[in-house]
């Protein structure tokens, strides 16, 4: 049975000078701990601000203060990094994508306003949405037992998103006009050969358009952003954007991890 997971924003456990100490939890995490009815002697998993991974034993949980001792430092399995660039979608679709893509294992989430995006966000709404997505991502990370939190970016333009992913080893643009033979598997294989890197060292960006897909010029912008860029097909059927935003990262991570 997996341990309940908690993430710390600022506290670094290796710097704690005493054997028993209080975890600096966010208020929503304190509520979560209360729901779990944590008792002395139970064990939890904690990822601290230095991204170190620990198993801790609960010593006491009184007045909203969760006091623990470190049972052991755990080895965190390093996964290949897949960053999802997702075209803004209507309604609660973005919430669904963030939740399930976090469970799948993406390392970063970049919401993008493209020419066919119906959703328009001003700066105030963009900040509020980012906060919401960060909360959803954190909850999904805790539920799925992840060893790390993903980075959620502010909503941005195509040009801004292309600039961000230019630091990745490769960019895979999921496009309905790509040839069926242009698969995620083929793109990952090509990237590994071109870079000479091991699968676990790669950082790959996946680009998904909104309802209506991407313009050809937007595909070209992403292809020009990285030394290794590919347009890929997700199969013969047209997927909804909220489906593609989950399927594509799952395929890419599988192709990378099966080669490790």
Secondary structure by P-SEA (a helix, b strand, c coil): cccbbbbbcccccccccccbbbbbccaaaaaaaaaacccccbbbbbbccccbbbbbbbccccccbbbbbbcbbbbbbbcbbbbbbccccccaaaaaaaaaaaaacccbbbbbbcccccccccaaaaaaaaaaaaaaaaaaaaaacccbbbbbbccccaaaaaaaaccccbbbbbcccccccccaaaaaaaaaaaaccccccbbbbbbbbccccccaaaaaaaaacccbbbbbbcccccccaaaaacaaaaaaaaaaaaac
